[in-house]
Amino acid sequence: MVSQFMLGHFEKERGRLQLLSDQVTLFRAQQYPKIENLTKENLKQIQLAIINS
């Protein structure tokens, strides 16, 4: 459920700007296995990746 929300949010935000679209696509490609198999540890890693990007 959470992973579907996150993917939906990425899709929504992706349409705003081309640069944002490119960055969201790249982020999703890098983080997709963690998003699909969301655990507490994966969520922490994703949050760190968001903060650092």
Stockholm file with secondary structure:
# STOCKHOLM 1.0

chainA/1-53         MVSQFMLGHFEKERGRLQLLSDQVTLFRAQQYPKIENLTKENLKQIQLAIINS
#=GR chainA/1-53 SS CHHHHHHHHHHHHHTTCHHHHHHHHHHHHHHHHHHHTCCHHHHHHHHHHHHHC
#=GC SS_cons        CHHHHHHHHHHHHHTTCHHHHHHHHHHHHHHHHHHHTCCHHHHHHHHHHHHHC
//
